[in-house]
């Protein structure tokens, strides 16, 4: 997902989790996200969801494209 916007990544649509914040290595927490927020390697993404949704997210993040 490195380099994709939140809209392009479609994490909520694909997994059902809600992204509530992103912590950048270089600049800290970014709680005000927009569909154009770009995900970068090394980011910590804070999400909320049920266990099955979190499992889907884990699968999404570990699969190779």
GROMACS elastic network, one bead per residue, 0.5 to 0.9 nm:
[ bonds ]
;  ai    aj funct       b0    kb
    1     4     6  0.54847   500
    1     5     6  0.82759   500
    1     8     6  0.88002   500
    1     9     6  0.63736   500
    1    39     6  0.65613   500
    1    40     6  0.74181   500
    1    41     6  0.78903   500
    1    61     6  0.77661   500
    2     5     6  0.86740   500
    2    38     6  0.79244   500
    2    39     6  0.54876   500
    2    41     6  0.52337   500
    2    42     6  0.88097   500
    3    38     6  0.58978   500
    3    39     6  0.55261   500
    3    40     6  0.55357   500
    3    41     6  0.78710   500
    4     7     6  0.78865   500
    4     8     6  0.57412   500
    4     9     6  0.59168   500
    4    36     6  0.87437   500
    4    37     6  0.83025   500
    4    38     6  0.54768   500
    4    39     6  0.56687   500
    4    40     6  0.77521   500
    5     8     6  0.50650   500
    5     9     6  0.60610   500
    5    10     6  0.84951   500
    5    34     6  0.88470   500
    5    35     6  0.64657   500
    5    36     6  0.51861   500
    5    37     6  0.52373   500
    5    39     6  0.59705   500
    6     9     6  0.50757   500
    6    10     6  0.60908   500
    6    11     6  0.71318   500
    6    12     6  0.88844   500
    6    33     6  0.85388   500
    6    34     6  0.74377   500
    6    35     6  0.50600   500
    6    36     6  0.61725   500
    6    37     6  0.57581   500
    6    38     6  0.63202   500
    6    39     6  0.69455   500
    7    10     6  0.52274   500
    7    11     6  0.80438   500
    7    34     6  0.84487   500
    7    36     6  0.65185   500
    7    37     6  0.81201   500
    7    38     6  0.89606   500
    8    11     6  0.84738   500
    8    35     6  0.81976   500
    8    36     6  0.85380   500
    9    12     6  0.85684   500
    9    13     6  0.89456   500
    9    14     6  0.85931   500
    9    39     6  0.85975   500
   10    13     6  0.52825   500
   10    14     6  0.60298   500
   10    15     6  0.84574   500
   11    14     6  0.51095   500
   11    15     6  0.57964   500
   11    16     6  0.72415   500
   11    17     6  0.70854   500
   11    18     6  0.81540   500
   11    19     6  0.81709   500
   11    57     6  0.75045   500
   11    60     6  0.85547   500
   12    15     6  0.53478   500
   12    17     6  0.51317   500
   12    18     6  0.59140   500
   12    19     6  0.74889   500
   13    16     6  0.57678   500
   13    17     6  0.81602   500
   14    17     6  0.84667   500
   14    56     6  0.79455   500
   14    57     6  0.80805   500
   14    60     6  0.84653   500
   15    18     6  0.88638   500
   15    49     6  0.89384   500
   15    52     6  0.86444   500
   15    53     6  0.53611   500
   15    54     6  0.73950   500
   15    55     6  0.84110   500
   15    56     6  0.54187   500
   15    57     6  0.57204   500
   15    60     6  0.82228   500
   16    49     6  0.69885   500
   16    50     6  0.84444   500
   16    53     6  0.56616   500
   16    54     6  0.83272   500
   16    56     6  0.83903   500
   16    57     6  0.84976   500
   17    47     6  0.62598   500
   17    48     6  0.56509   500
   17    50     6  0.75120   500
   17    53     6  0.58642   500
   17    54     6  0.67900   500
   17    56     6  0.88687   500
   17    57     6  0.75823   500
   18    46     6  0.84863   500
   18    47     6  0.53659   500
   18    48     6  0.51670   500
   18    49     6  0.63791   500
   19    22     6  0.79430   500
   19    33     6  0.85080   500
   19    45     6  0.70176   500
   19    46     6  0.58791   500
   19    48     6  0.65596   500
   19    49     6  0.89889   500
   20    31     6  0.65086   500
   20    32     6  0.82942   500
   20    33     6  0.77931   500
   20    45     6  0.78403   500
   20    46     6  0.55589   500
   20    47     6  0.54818   500
   20    48     6  0.71294   500
   21    29     6  0.69097   500
   21    30     6  0.57821   500
   21    32     6  0.71256   500
   21    33     6  0.68842   500
   21    44     6  0.83844   500
   21    45     6  0.60406   500
   21    46     6  0.50374   500
   21    47     6  0.71884   500
   22    28     6  0.81319   500
   22    29     6  0.57710   500
   22    30     6  0.51668   500
   22    31     6  0.63690   500
   22    32     6  0.87676   500
   22    33     6  0.79320   500
   22    39     6  0.83122   500
   22    43     6  0.65422   500
   22    44     6  0.56913   500
   22    46     6  0.60002   500
   22    47     6  0.89634   500
   23    26     6  0.87356   500
   23    27     6  0.75835   500
   23    28     6  0.50241   500
   23    30     6  0.58874   500
   23    31     6  0.81933   500
   23    42     6  0.89213   500
   23    43     6  0.56906   500
   23    45     6  0.64105   500
   23    46     6  0.78933   500
   24    27     6  0.52822   500
   24    29     6  0.61548   500
   24    30     6  0.73315   500
   24    40     6  0.81196   500
   24    42     6  0.72964   500
   24    43     6  0.50139   500
   24    44     6  0.67094   500
   24    45     6  0.88593   500
   25    28     6  0.61849   500
   25    29     6  0.88686   500
   25    42     6  0.64855   500
   25    43     6  0.62578   500
   25    44     6  0.81045   500
   27    30     6  0.82491   500
   29    44     6  0.89366   500
   30    33     6  0.68359   500
   33    36     6  0.79721   500
   33    37     6  0.60267   500
   34    37     6  0.53379   500
   35    38     6  0.83706   500
   39    42     6  0.88951   500
   39    43     6  0.69157   500
   39    45     6  0.87657   500
   40    43     6  0.56739   500
   41    44     6  0.88413   500
   47    54     6  0.84673   500
   48    53     6  0.89291   500
   48    54     6  0.81174   500
   49    52     6  0.80519   500
   49    53     6  0.57926   500
   49    54     6  0.61370   500
   50    53     6  0.52260   500
   50    54     6  0.62347   500
   50    55     6  0.86821   500
   51    54     6  0.50218   500
   51    55     6  0.61616   500
   51    56     6  0.87147   500
   52    56     6  0.63760   500
   52    57     6  0.87583   500
   53    56     6  0.50694   500
   53    57     6  0.63349   500
   53    58     6  0.86961   500
   54    58     6  0.61641   500
   54    59     6  0.86316   500
   55    58     6  0.50282   500
   55    59     6  0.62607   500
   55    60     6  0.86251   500
   56    59     6  0.50876   500
   56    60     6  0.61567   500
   56    61     6  0.86664   500
   57    61     6  0.61473   500
   57    62     6  0.86051   500
   58    61     6  0.51922   500
   58    62     6  0.61766   500
   58    63     6  0.85847   500
   59    62     6  0.52644   500
   59    63     6  0.59980   500
   60    63     6  0.55730   500
   60    64     6  0.85773   500
   61    64     6  0.82096   500
